[in-house]
Amino acid sequence: MNLKNNKGSMAVYVSIVLITMLFILLAIFLISNAIRKSQLSTVVKVKESYEKDNNRADEIYEYLINK
């Protein structure tokens, strides 16, 4: 009998928990998305730096041979 009187208050608690979990999941998603973007930009920078050395491979080879 007492449970029937408290159904409305349980709905409020469940709603608060669901909204809180939604915000937590959204925060985790946004943080992981920001980290992934940072990793991708780092990978692009590393790739560009290696490509610069690959473009100069002939110069480096000649330098090492004539050394």
Distance bins in CASP14 RR format, pairs under 12 A and 6 or more apart:
PFRMAT RR
TARGET T0000
AUTHOR 0000-0000-0000
RMODE 2
METHOD distances of the structure
MODEL  1
1 7 0 0 0 0 0 1 0 0 0 0 0
2 9 0 0 0 0 0 1 0 0 0 0 0
2 10 0 0 0 0 0 1 0 0 0 0 0
3 9 0 0 0 0 0 1 0 0 0 0 0
3 10 0 0 0 0 1 0 0 0 0 0 0
4 10 0 0 0 0 0 1 0 0 0 0 0
6 12 0 0 0 0 0 1 0 0 0 0 0
6 13 0 0 0 0 1 0 0 0 0 0 0
7 13 0 0 0 0 0 1 0 0 0 0 0
7 14 0 0 0 0 0 1 0 0 0 0 0
8 14 0 0 0 0 1 0 0 0 0 0 0
8 15 0 0 0 0 0 1 0 0 0 0 0
9 15 0 0 0 0 0 1 0 0 0 0 0
9 16 0 0 0 0 0 1 0 0 0 0 0
10 16 0 0 0 0 0 1 0 0 0 0 0
10 17 0 0 0 0 0 1 0 0 0 0 0
11 17 0 0 0 0 0 1 0 0 0 0 0
11 18 0 0 0 0 0 1 0 0 0 0 0
12 18 0 0 0 0 0 1 0 0 0 0 0
12 19 0 0 0 0 0 1 0 0 0 0 0
13 19 0 0 0 0 0 1 0 0 0 0 0
13 20 0 0 0 0 0 1 0 0 0 0 0
14 20 0 0 0 0 0 1 0 0 0 0 0
14 21 0 0 0 0 0 1 0 0 0 0 0
15 21 0 0 0 0 0 1 0 0 0 0 0
15 22 0 0 0 0 0 1 0 0 0 0 0
16 22 0 0 0 0 0 1 0 0 0 0 0
16 23 0 0 0 0 0 1 0 0 0 0 0
17 23 0 0 0 0 0 1 0 0 0 0 0
17 24 0 0 0 0 0 1 0 0 0 0 0
18 24 0 0 0 0 0 1 0 0 0 0 0
18 25 0 0 0 0 0 1 0 0 0 0 0
19 25 0 0 0 0 0 1 0 0 0 0 0
19 26 0 0 0 0 0 1 0 0 0 0 0
20 26 0 0 0 0 0 1 0 0 0 0 0
20 27 0 0 0 0 0 1 0 0 0 0 0
21 27 0 0 0 0 0 1 0 0 0 0 0
21 28 0 0 0 0 0 1 0 0 0 0 0
22 28 0 0 0 0 0 1 0 0 0 0 0
22 29 0 0 0 0 0 1 0 0 0 0 0
23 29 0 0 0 0 0 1 0 0 0 0 0
23 30 0 0 0 0 0 1 0 0 0 0 0
24 30 0 0 0 0 0 1 0 0 0 0 0
24 31 0 0 0 0 0 1 0 0 0 0 0
25 31 0 0 0 0 0 1 0 0 0 0 0
25 32 0 0 0 0 0 1 0 0 0 0 0
26 32 0 0 0 0 0 1 0 0 0 0 0
26 33 0 0 0 0 0 1 0 0 0 0 0
27 33 0 0 0 0 0 1 0 0 0 0 0
27 34 0 0 0 0 0 1 0 0 0 0 0
28 34 0 0 0 0 0 1 0 0 0 0 0
28 35 0 0 0 0 0 1 0 0 0 0 0
29 35 0 0 0 0 0 1 0 0 0 0 0
29 36 0 0 0 0 0 1 0 0 0 0 0
30 36 0 0 0 0 0 1 0 0 0 0 0
30 37 0 0 0 0 0 1 0 0 0 0 0
31 37 0 0 0 0 0 1 0 0 0 0 0
31 38 0 0 0 0 0 1 0 0 0 0 0
32 38 0 0 0 0 0 1 0 0 0 0 0
32 39 0 0 0 0 0 1 0 0 0 0 0
33 39 0 0 0 0 0 1 0 0 0 0 0
33 40 0 0 0 0 0 1 0 0 0 0 0
34 40 0 0 0 0 0 1 0 0 0 0 0
34 41 0 0 0 0 0 1 0 0 0 0 0
35 41 0 0 0 0 0 1 0 0 0 0 0
35 42 0 0 0 0 0 1 0 0 0 0 0
36 42 0 0 0 0 0 1 0 0 0 0 0
36 43 0 0 0 0 0 1 0 0 0 0 0
37 43 0 0 0 0 0 1 0 0 0 0 0
37 44 0 0 0 0 0 1 0 0 0 0 0
38 44 0 0 0 0 0 1 0 0 0 0 0
38 45 0 0 0 0 0 1 0 0 0 0 0
39 45 0 0 0 0 0 1 0 0 0 0 0
39 46 0 0 0 0 0 1 0 0 0 0 0
40 46 0 0 0 0 0 1 0 0 0 0 0
40 47 0 0 0 0 0 1 0 0 0 0 0
41 47 0 0 0 0 0 1 0 0 0 0 0
41 48 0 0 0 0 0 1 0 0 0 0 0
42 48 0 0 0 0 0 1 0 0 0 0 0
42 49 0 0 0 0 0 1 0 0 0 0 0
43 49 0 0 0 0 0 1 0 0 0 0 0
43 50 0 0 0 0 0 1 0 0 0 0 0
44 50 0 0 0 0 0 1 0 0 0 0 0
44 51 0 0 0 0 0 1 0 0 0 0 0
45 51 0 0 0 0 0 1 0 0 0 0 0
45 52 0 0 0 0 0 1 0 0 0 0 0
46 52 0 0 0 0 0 1 0 0 0 0 0
46 53 0 0 0 0 0 1 0 0 0 0 0
47 53 0 0 0 0 0 1 0 0 0 0 0
47 54 0 0 0 0 0 1 0 0 0 0 0
48 54 0 0 0 0 0 1 0 0 0 0 0
48 55 0 0 0 0 0 1 0 0 0 0 0
49 55 0 0 0 0 0 1 0 0 0 0 0
49 56 0 0 0 0 0 1 0 0 0 0 0
50 56 0 0 0 0 0 1 0 0 0 0 0
50 57 0 0 0 0 0 1 0 0 0 0 0
51 57 0 0 0 0 0 1 0 0 0 0 0
52 59 0 0 0 0 0 1 0 0 0 0 0
52 60 0 0 0 0 0 1 0 0 0 0 0
53 59 0 0 0 0 1 0 0 0 0 0 0
53 60 1 0 0 1 0 0 0 0 0 0 0
53 61 0 0 0 0 0 1 0 0 0 0 0
54 60 0 0 0 0 1 0 0 0 0 0 0
54 61 0 0 0 0 0 1 0 0 0 0 0
56 62 0 0 0 0 0 1 0 0 0 0 0
56 63 0 0 0 0 1 0 0 0 0 0 0
57 63 0 0 0 0 0 1 0 0 0 0 0
57 64 0 0 0 0 0 1 0 0 0 0 0
58 64 0 0 0 0 0 1 0 0 0 0 0
58 65 0 0 0 0 0 1 0 0 0 0 0
59 65 0 0 0 0 0 1 0 0 0 0 0
59 66 0 0 0 0 0 1 0 0 0 0 0
60 66 0 0 0 0 0 1 0 0 0 0 0
60 67 0 0 0 0 0 1 0 0 0 0 0
61 67 0 0 0 0 0 1 0 0 0 0 0
END
